[in-house]
Amino acid sequence: MFEFRKFTPCDKGELLALIERSDSTPRTDATWDGNPMTACLAFESGRLIGAVPFEKRTFKITNEHHTQMLWVSAAHVDPPYRSQGIGQQLLDNTISLFGKNFDSFGVYREDESSKAYKWYEKNNFIPLLPILAYKKKIDGFTPLNPTNDWVQITSDQDLKFYEEDLFSCLNNSMICGIPKRNPEHWRKLFSSYYYKDFNELSILATRSDTNITSFAVLARTSMRDNIDRLDILELVAAEHAQISSLVSLIEGYAHKIKVNEVRIQCSAQDQLRYWIEENGYRYRNRRTNIMGRVFNIQNYLNKISKLPGNLPKSEAKDTLSIETPDQGIFQIGEPSIDTPRCFIRSNDLQTLLFQRSSPADMITDGRIILLESPERSKKILCNLFPLASWRYFQSDYI
């Protein structure tokens, strides 16, 4: 008989030992305590035999729509207990234990043919965004003199001094598809990054009139393939035109410290991808997926439908019933006798909630079927769930 419960601080030693004997990168006290971690745990006769650790994140679907998300670090089950449904029970119990305060799950998965990837699909996670990996050789590179004033940030004192400027630059860039930041984010990253023991972190930032106009979080590392390189973990520019000078600065810095390769990952939908490909970066034939699942669907719908400006004033009292084949009926607004209805498959509903496809396109493709008052229903869906543009930051990968 297995017992499932929430993580408590008293469980940390046993949990870190379970992670260390698994296939994952070990967690340390610093990378656990320095991040908003929690877990659902499985015990047999008082012994920890399985766990799903999570990082608690407020995830920005858009600048207006945020979901309270449990981001899966990994699913761990000791070998003698695998293939007994413990992993699925851990997720089910997570929903029961954490569902009051959280709406959704998120996870990064690489190999789409792996058992792990298929396990997440089996548990109703859907692929939300493919992440593409690129590299550029810097040997023989003649560095350009950056046209902007610039600064390198490495120490905790520097981070504290510049954190408000970094935060302002990020906010001006209107980037979505990432966990919500605060000004202390970069200090926490430098002290508690999951892969901190394998990376030497720094920030290069361009400035104009002392204001930071663009910046990149860099990691010097040889992790996984023993190639000394710079990984661009975050790339932020208030205006897209500033990216060229920032990347030129990064490549010049790589040359200066005698690193011969720069790597970056970006989302397949990001316009940055085309700039990367046009400027000598080559695809590495390595793809990661952001996967997700909204498990508290009605709670999430209640939250976003109450946000100011989501519905036109003339339709503020309008409602919509969303019918699914296997999860029941979900409601936008208070139902009334003339509430219009639409029908959508469960996976397509997840796509809609995460705003990964335009409602108009989904209606045209037959993925959303409008059963009554089609124009009114379409307007509500398009107002609530417009297609969102996401960027990917490797610094968020766990």
PENOR-V997481 format. One record per backbone hydrogen bond with DSSP energy under -1.0 kcal/mol. NH is the residue of the N-H (numbers start at 1). CO is the residue of the C=O. Records with the same first field share a line. If there is no record, write none. Layout:
NH->CO ; CO
This chain:
3->43
5->41
7->39
11->8
12->9
15->11
16->12
17->13
18->14
19->15
20->16
21->17
22->19
32->28
33->29
34->30
35->32
37->35
38->54
40->52
41->5
42->50
43->3
44->47
47->44
49->42
50->42
51->76
52->40
54->38
55->71
56->36
57->69
59->67
60->178
61->59 ; 65
62->65
67->59
69->57
70->104
71->55
72->106
73->53
76->51
78->49
81->78
82->79
89->85
90->86
91->87
92->88
93->89
94->90
95->91
96->92
97->93
98->94
99->95
101->98
102->98
103->68
104->68
105->293
106->70
107->291
109->289
114->111
118->114
119->115
120->116
121->117
122->118
123->119
124->121
125->120
126->292
128->290
129->290
131->288
132->266
133->286
134->264
135->282
136->262
138->260
141->138
151->205
153->203
159->155
160->156
161->157
162->158
163->159
166->162
167->163
168->164
169->165
170->166
171->167
172->168
174->171
177->60
180->58
185->182
188->184
189->185
190->186
191->187
192->188
193->189
196->193
198->195
199->196
200->220
202->218
203->153
204->216
205->151
206->214
207->149
208->211
211->208
213->206
214->206
215->236
216->204
217->234
218->202
219->231
220->200
221->229
225->223
226->222
229->221
230->261
231->219
232->263
233->217
234->217
236->215
238->213
242->239
243->240
246->242
247->243
248->244
249->245
250->246
251->247
252->248
253->249
254->250
255->251
256->252
257->253
258->255
259->254
262->136
263->230
264->134
266->132
268->130
270->267
273->270
275->271
276->272
277->273
278->274
281->276
282->135
284->133
288->131
289->109
290->129
291->107
292->126
293->105
295->103
296->103
300->296
301->297
302->298
303->299
304->300
305->301
307->304
310->307
315->312
316->313
318->315
320->332
321->340
322->330
323->342
324->328
330->322
332->320
339->336
342->321
343->369
344->323
349->345
350->346
351->347
352->348
353->349
354->350
355->352
356->351
362->358
363->359
364->360
365->361
366->363
367->362
368->362
369->343
371->341
372->341
377->373
378->374
379->375
380->376
381->377
382->378
383->379
384->380
385->381
388->355
391->176
395->233
396->393
397->394
